[in-house]
Amino acid sequence: MKKMIIKGGQRLSGEVTIGGAKNSTVALIPAAILADTPVRFDSVPDILDVHNLMVILESMNVHSTFKDGVMEIDPTQIVESPLPSKAIKSLRASYYFMGSLLGKFNRATVTFPGGDNIGPRPIDQHIKGFKALGATVSESDDTVYISAKDRGLHGAHIFLDVVSVGATINVILAAVKAQGVTTIENAAREPEIIDLATFLNNMGAKVRGAGTDVIRIEGVSELKSTTTHTIIPDRIEAGTYLSLATTVGDGITINNIIPEHLESFTSKMVELGVPLEVDEDKVFVPSTHDLQAIEVNTSPFPGFATDLQQPITPTLLKANGQSIINDHIYPERIKHVLELKKMGADIATENGVIYVNHTDKLVGAEVEAGEIRAGACLMIAGFMAEGTTVITEADNILRGYDNLVKKLTKLGADVSIVPQD
């Protein structure tokens, strides 16, 4: 593990360019094994999750290379083999191999995935989808066994009981080569699902309706890649830098964004009192001081993203009055609250609701990044604080933020990543 050391009290300025979306990338890489040809991605973020996924690919004899944002994956010599449990347990999105392996081989054996501990995130909707497609599913010793070897996968009508990004993606991956037509109702609408569908369709898949709550998939027999797929910008990274810029910035331009993907977040920033200057593919955040308390309610896209609940929290500490955060998706996502209190934040949580009060001063402390977005929250707080902040378990932050130290240093930050004792 590593730790992040931040010298606080700095004002940051300049430009930062957003990388490819983590939440797209971690679905696209497992999706690549469905191809009958080599695959090429551009704008791949240099994050730990990508390197862990490459380890998983190698265990299946799928060779991959990654340099300067370009990843090439060759699944043409893929073999069925046990997936490395350490890599699987390091990131929750490894569960997308359930759908892609099922679609490729009509069976999959995957260790139950790990990732951030932010409360219950069951895979019952994934399993419901696999069963509807004709697979049998069993679980033993933390391993999920899925098989449709006898009859193969067939199209089905699937209504998801809850809106689930993971289940929507996994069903698409399993159904894209199944016989017949699959319809997913109450599907998630996130931009990352559209990105996945675009990639698959460019290889010959027939996925329609991505971005709406009804997705229709007509199975095809082969998928062949002929173009490089450019991954969409990361709206969560963009939102994190918007919070950073509002909190400690003296004028920061954030490049490579899709404004439509950020509307629920930027509308809250405007409500706070931030005079954003939004352009076609970038946004400028001027030096901002007079902020007013707001209420934040997370919900599935196009609502306010749960992944941005924690990054906006330090900004709310600067607002006049009491702000309220209701995370309706993961109400147990409160690991940052206790850590912020160590730094002097006037913040509390009760019955899953977070109450954020105006705080004049934060003081550097040693805090722990319990998961990716909690770490991002503490990083922003570290720049706000007087003195030095040490964030342990910083690998969690590096799982989700591309070239983090390089980007922050370019803005004038005094920040480093060093080995943790």
ZAMARMI-14877 format. One record per residue (C-alpha): x negated, y negated, z. Coordinates in pm, 1 decimal, decimal comma, always signed. Layout:
! residues N
X Y Z
...
//
This chain:
! residues 421
+0,0 +0,0 +0,0
-94,8 -363,9 -49,5
-18,6 -689,4 +126,1
+42,7 -1037,8 -9,2
-124,3 -1338,5 +150,9
+34,5 -1679,9 +93,9
-100,8 -2018,4 +202,6
+213,4 -2219,8 +264,4
+301,5 -2585,7 +240,5
+214,9 -2613,1 -128,5
+422,8 -2784,2 -395,2
+427,4 -2595,6 -722,7
+465,9 -2726,7 -1078,2
+417,6 -2626,3 -1439,2
+565,5 -2352,5 -1656,0
+638,7 -1983,1 -1611,8
+747,1 -1734,2 -1876,4
+991,3 -1458,5 -1783,4
+905,0 -1099,8 -1877,8
+1123,5 -817,5 -2003,6
+1407,1 -701,8 -1781,2
+1310,1 -442,1 -1522,5
+1663,3 -305,4 -1511,3
+1659,2 -255,1 -1888,8
+1310,8 -109,0 -1896,8
+1375,4 +158,9 -1636,0
+1667,8 +286,0 -1846,8
+1502,4 +246,4 -2187,4
+1194,3 +452,5 -2100,5
+1398,1 +762,5 -2000,1
+1619,6 +699,1 -2305,7
+1313,2 +722,5 -2530,1
+1289,8 +1100,0 -2480,9
+1617,5 +1136,9 -2671,7
+1439,6 +1018,8 -2988,1
+1318,7 +1261,7 -3253,5
+1036,8 +1021,2 -3343,7
+785,4 +803,8 -3157,6
+933,8 +488,0 -3000,5
+789,0 +139,1 -2955,5
+897,5 -126,4 -2705,5
+791,0 -491,2 -2681,8
+816,6 -733,3 -2385,2
+769,2 -448,0 -2136,5
+704,5 -592,0 -1788,1
+380,6 -490,0 -1618,4
+537,2 -357,4 -1298,1
+477,2 -51,7 -1081,7
+802,5 +112,2 -1188,5
+677,3 +126,6 -1547,7
+356,5 +302,1 -1445,7
+552,0 +550,9 -1232,2
+779,9 +626,9 -1527,6
+471,7 +689,4 -1743,2
+357,5 +951,1 -1489,9
+696,1 +1122,5 -1520,3
+674,0 +1116,9 -1901,3
+327,1 +1272,4 -1893,0
+457,7 +1560,9 -1681,7
+682,4 +1651,1 -1978,9
+398,8 +1626,6 -2232,6
+533,4 +1292,1 -2353,4
+233,7 +1071,4 -2425,7
+268,2 +697,1 -2369,3
+45,4 +390,9 -2395,1
+100,7 +45,7 -2246,6
-98,4 -269,0 -2322,3
-16,0 -640,0 -2343,9
+356,0 -581,8 -2306,3
+374,7 -317,6 -2579,7
+461,4 +40,9 -2493,0
+452,2 +333,7 -2731,6
+614,0 +664,5 -2636,9
+584,5 +988,2 -2835,2
+849,4 +1242,2 -2727,7
+800,8 +1473,0 -3028,4
+602,1 +1730,5 -2825,4
+822,1 +1717,2 -2514,3
+848,9 +2029,2 -2301,8
+1081,8 +2109,4 -2014,9
+891,1 +2109,8 -1688,2
+941,7 +2013,8 -1323,9
+920,6 +1638,9 -1278,1
+668,4 +1502,9 -1023,6
+865,6 +1450,4 -704,6
+637,3 +1172,5 -573,9
+699,7 +955,0 -881,0
+1069,6 +1044,4 -883,2
+1109,6 +946,6 -517,8
+927,5 +615,6 -568,9
+1203,8 +461,7 -778,5
+1575,7 +513,4 -787,0
+1605,6 +454,1 -1162,3
+1429,0 +785,7 -1220,1
+1781,4 +930,3 -1202,4
+1823,9 +822,9 -1564,8
+1623,1 +1131,5 -1652,6
+1932,3 +1326,6 -1544,6
+2127,9 +1186,9 -1837,4
+1845,5 +1183,1 -2091,3
+1724,8 +1536,9 -2014,8
+2083,4 +1661,8 -2021,6
+2130,9 +1494,0 -2358,3
+1802,5 +1634,5 -2488,7
+1804,0 +1991,2 -2357,0
+2160,0 +2041,1 -2227,8
+2016,5 +2078,5 -1880,6
+1820,5 +1881,3 -1621,7
+1656,2 +1950,4 -1287,7
+1569,5 +1632,8 -1100,5
+1460,8 +1568,2 -741,3
+1702,8 +1332,9 -574,0
+1569,1 +984,2 -651,0
+1424,4 +739,9 -402,2
+1378,2 +364,1 -442,6
+1488,1 +80,9 -218,6
+1676,4 +158,8 +98,8
+1957,0 -97,0 +75,5
+2244,9 +115,2 +193,6
+2447,5 +401,5 +46,3
+2425,1 +437,8 -331,3
+2586,3 +774,2 -407,1
+2564,0 +941,3 -747,2
+2912,6 +1092,3 -736,3
+3024,1 +894,7 -1043,0
+2721,9 +1020,6 -1238,5
+2812,7 +1377,8 -1145,1
+3178,1 +1320,0 -1234,6
+3066,7 +1205,8 -1580,4
+2832,7 +1501,2 -1636,2
+3104,8 +1747,6 -1535,3
+3354,5 +1583,7 -1769,7
+3105,2 +1632,4 -2053,5
+3095,4 +2005,6 -1978,7
+2801,4 +2041,5 -1741,9
+2786,8 +2228,3 -1414,4
+2619,3 +2043,4 -1128,1
+2475,9 +2179,8 -804,3
+2245,2 +2044,1 -536,5
+1994,1 +2223,4 -316,6
+1696,2 +2106,6 -109,6
+1714,8 +1747,3 -236,6
+1721,4 +1863,2 -599,3
+2005,9 +1825,3 -849,2
+2060,6 +2102,7 -1105,9
+2266,9 +2011,5 -1413,3
+2337,7 +2251,6 -1699,2
+2550,6 +2276,9 -2012,5
+2342,7 +2552,2 -2171,1
+2632,4 +2791,7 -2233,0
+2866,7 +2571,2 -2433,0
+2675,6 +2247,3 -2480,4
+2803,7 +1898,6 -2411,4
+3128,5 +1775,6 -2557,9
+3301,7 +1439,2 -2574,8
+3538,2 +1345,5 -2294,2
+3749,6 +1065,8 -2152,3
+3589,4 +938,9 -1831,7
+3734,6 +678,7 -1596,5
+3477,5 +562,2 -1340,6
+3634,0 +519,2 -996,7
+3401,3 +227,6 -924,0
+3205,5 +2,1 -1157,7
+2856,7 +155,4 -1162,7
+2566,0 +47,0 -1381,7
+2377,0 +369,1 -1312,3
+2670,6 +598,2 -1390,4
+2759,1 +404,3 -1706,3
+2402,5 +435,0 -1835,7
+2365,6 +801,5 -1739,2
+2688,4 +899,1 -1914,8
+2579,8 +711,5 -2228,4
+2244,9 +893,8 -2226,4
+2411,5 +1232,6 -2187,1
+2689,9 +1166,4 -2439,1
+2491,9 +1009,8 -2722,2
+2408,5 +1352,3 -2873,9
+2714,3 +1540,6 -2745,9
+2968,8 +1681,4 -2987,4
+3272,4 +1461,6 -3035,4
+3375,0 +1127,4 -2887,9
+3325,2 +1010,7 -2530,5
+3513,4 +715,9 -2384,1
+3401,2 +547,8 -2060,6
+3664,1 +330,1 -1893,5
+3591,7 +89,1 -1607,5
+3235,9 +78,8 -1743,4
+2979,6 -169,7 -1611,5
+2921,8 -471,4 -1837,0
+2566,2 -576,4 -1747,3
+2339,8 -716,5 -2024,2
+2100,2 -428,0 -1962,8
+2368,7 -185,1 -2083,5
+2403,3 -383,7 -2405,3
+2023,7 -369,8 -2440,9
+2026,6 +9,5 -2405,8
+2310,5 +45,8 -2656,0
+2126,6 -176,2 -2904,2
+1816,8 +42,3 -2876,8
+2015,6 +363,4 -2924,7
+2224,3 +223,9 -3211,4
+1913,0 +108,8 -3396,1
+1805,8 +475,9 -3392,4
+2136,2 +594,3 -3537,8
+2355,4 +633,0 -3230,3
+2719,8 +526,2 -3239,8
+2781,4 +338,9 -2915,6
+3056,2 +77,6 -2932,3
+3197,0 -158,4 -2670,3
+2883,1 -211,1 -2458,6
+2935,1 -530,9 -2261,9
+3305,6 -455,6 -2216,2
+3475,8 -225,7 -1967,4
+3553,2 +37,7 -2233,5
+3260,2 +205,2 -2411,5
+3309,9 +457,1 -2691,9
+3032,1 +696,1 -2792,3
+3048,9 +916,6 -3099,8
+2786,1 +1189,6 -3071,5
+2514,5 +1219,5 -3336,0
+2271,6 +1501,7 -3411,9
+1948,9 +1300,3 -3431,4
+1796,0 +969,6 -3326,4
+1509,6 +818,9 -3523,4
+1326,3 +499,2 -3433,0
+1214,8 +277,8 -3721,4
+1170,7 -60,5 -3549,7
+1016,3 -205,6 -3234,7
+1276,2 -275,2 -2968,0
+1220,7 -605,6 -2782,7
+1350,4 -588,9 -2426,2
+1575,8 -872,0 -2308,8
+1439,7 -1125,7 -2054,4
+1475,9 -1037,2 -1687,1
+1762,5 -1242,1 -1544,4
+1668,9 -1142,4 -1187,5
+1309,2 -1259,2 -1229,4
+1444,1 -1581,0 -1382,8
+1679,3 -1635,5 -1089,5
+1395,8 -1574,8 -843,7
+1181,4 -1843,0 -1008,7
+1481,2 -2077,9 -1016,9
+1506,1 -2040,0 -639,2
+1131,7 -2087,0 -599,1
+1137,8 -2398,3 -816,9
+1430,2 -2547,1 -623,6
+1269,2 -2474,7 -288,9
+903,7 -2577,7 -334,4
+881,9 -2711,0 -690,3
+778,1 -3052,4 -818,3
+911,3 -2983,8 -1165,5
+898,1 -2629,9 -1306,9
+1002,6 -2509,6 -1652,7
+1116,8 -2147,8 -1678,3
+1076,7 -2010,4 -2030,7
+1226,4 -1707,1 -2207,2
+1571,0 -1690,0 -2053,8
+1917,9 -1615,7 -2189,4
+2134,2 -1882,5 -2019,4
+2454,1 -1677,0 -2059,3
+2302,5 -1400,5 -1844,7
+2242,0 -1648,8 -1561,4
+2564,5 -1847,5 -1556,3
+2692,0 -1708,6 -1224,7
+2359,4 -1799,3 -1064,3
+2298,7 -2138,2 -1225,3
+2654,3 -2245,6 -1143,0
+2574,3 -2185,6 -775,9
+2250,4 -2382,7 -810,4
+2448,8 -2673,8 -954,0
+2698,2 -2639,9 -666,9
+2401,2 -2661,4 -429,4
+2309,3 -2992,2 -590,3
+2027,1 -2886,9 -821,6
+2024,0 -3102,4 -1141,3
+1919,8 -2821,7 -1377,5
+1829,3 -2906,1 -1736,5
+1931,6 -2597,2 -1935,5
+1808,9 -2555,2 -2292,5
+1859,7 -2279,7 -2548,9
+1597,6 -2044,9 -2403,4
+1453,7 -2230,6 -2105,1
+1552,8 -2432,4 -1800,5
+1377,9 -2718,2 -1620,5
+1412,8 -2754,7 -1244,9
+1317,0 -3104,0 -1123,3
+1198,4 -3179,2 -772,1
+1511,7 -3133,4 -560,5
+1572,8 -3240,8 -201,0
+1937,4 -3309,4 -116,2
+2112,5 -2969,8 -112,0
+2458,9 -2887,3 +20,0
+2571,0 -2558,0 +179,6
+2759,1 -2309,4 -38,8
+2925,9 -1969,3 -15,9
+2786,4 -1680,6 -223,5
+2988,8 -1368,6 -307,7
+2817,8 -1092,6 -502,6
+3010,3 -886,7 -757,4
+2941,5 -684,0 -1073,0
+2838,5 -876,0 -1385,7
+2935,9 -1139,4 -1486,1
+2960,0 -1218,4 -1114,4
+2674,1 -1320,6 -885,0
+2415,5 -1039,2 -890,9
+2338,8 -856,2 -567,3
+1972,0 -861,0 -672,2
+1977,0 -1242,3 -643,5
+2141,7 -1253,7 -302,1
+1807,8 -1239,1 -120,3
+1603,2 -1465,8 -350,7
+1854,6 -1749,8 -306,3
+1852,9 -1721,0 +74,8
+1537,2 -1932,0 +139,8
+1683,9 -2206,2 -79,1
+1996,8 -2209,2 +138,0
+1777,1 -2277,6 +442,3
+1713,7 -2621,7 +289,5
+2083,2 -2699,4 +241,4
+2273,2 -2925,9 +478,7
+2525,5 -2726,2 +682,5
+2593,5 -2353,8 +698,9
+2589,0 -2134,4 +390,8
+2758,3 -1794,6 +384,8
+2656,8 -1486,9 +185,2
+2893,1 -1193,5 +132,1
+2725,8 -905,6 -50,0
+3027,4 -700,9 -154,0
+2812,0 -452,1 -346,1
+2548,4 -368,0 -83,6
+2659,5 -519,0 +249,5
+2367,5 -347,0 +422,7
+2119,5 -543,2 +212,3
+2002,2 -754,5 +505,3
+1640,2 -647,9 +558,9
+1523,0 -1003,1 +493,1
+1724,8 -1157,9 +777,0
+1515,6 -1032,0 +1069,0
+1192,3 -1109,2 +883,0
+1302,4 -1466,9 +811,3
+1383,4 -1511,9 +1179,6
+1019,2 -1426,4 +1257,8
+928,4 -1732,0 +1051,3
+1169,3 -1957,3 +1239,5
+1471,3 -1941,5 +1011,3
+1810,7 -2021,7 +1162,6
+1989,0 -1723,4 +1009,4
+2211,3 -1445,9 +1140,3
+2420,1 -1156,2 +1017,2
+2744,0 -1014,6 +1151,4
+2967,6 -745,8 +1000,5
+2776,7 -758,5 +673,4
+2808,3 -1137,1 +637,2
+2492,6 -1351,6 +636,6
+2508,5 -1699,2 +789,9
+2231,3 -1934,3 +676,1
+2187,7 -2261,5 +864,4
+1974,4 -2562,0 +773,5
+1619,9 -2506,0 +896,3
+1372,1 -2793,7 +909,4
+1056,8 -2588,0 +940,8
+930,7 -2235,6 +875,8
+603,6 -2107,1 +1019,8
+377,6 -1849,5 +858,9
+398,1 -1500,5 +1008,6
+338,9 -1135,4 +928,2
+653,1 -993,6 +772,9
+744,3 -676,9 +583,9
+887,1 -645,4 +233,6
+1137,8 -367,4 +300,0
+1241,1 -361,5 -66,6
+1190,0 -555,5 -390,8
+1429,7 -844,5 -346,7
+1371,8 -879,9 +27,6
+1004,5 -917,6 -62,7
+1087,2 -1187,1 -319,4
+1284,5 -1372,8 -52,6
+993,5 -1360,0 +191,3
+751,5 -1470,3 -79,0
+953,5 -1788,1 -139,6
+979,9 -1844,2 +236,0
+601,9 -1803,2 +260,2
+549,9 -2095,6 +24,4
+793,4 -2303,0 +232,2
+621,3 -2222,5 +561,7
+341,4 -2402,6 +741,5
+27,2 -2190,5 +763,4
-36,9 -1842,6 +628,2
+219,5 -1573,3 +565,9
+117,6 -1208,8 +527,3
+373,7 -983,5 +357,4
+306,7 -615,1 +417,4
+443,2 -337,6 +193,3
+392,7 -578,0 -98,5
+396,5 -287,9 -345,7
+773,0 -318,4 -320,1
+755,8 -668,2 -469,8
+517,5 -553,7 -744,7
+773,2 -289,2 -844,8
+992,6 -560,7 -990,0
+791,7 -872,3 -1080,2
+572,0 -890,1 -1388,2
+215,9 -1032,4 -1350,3
+326,9 -1196,5 -1027,1
+1,8 -1336,5 -889,0
-106,6 -1463,0 -1231,2
+222,0 -1648,3 -1283,7
+228,5 -1797,3 -933,9
-135,8 -1905,6 -953,2
-62,9 -2085,5 -1280,3
+200,7 -2287,2 -1092,6
-60,3 -2390,2 -834,5
+7,9 -2129,9 -567,5
-258,0 -2002,8 -326,7
-158,5 -1635,9 -324,4
-341,2 -1303,6 -337,4
-276,0 -932,4 -319,5
-519,2 -727,2 -110,9
-527,3 -369,7 +19,4
-323,0 -310,6 +332,3
-517,8 -179,1 +631,3
//
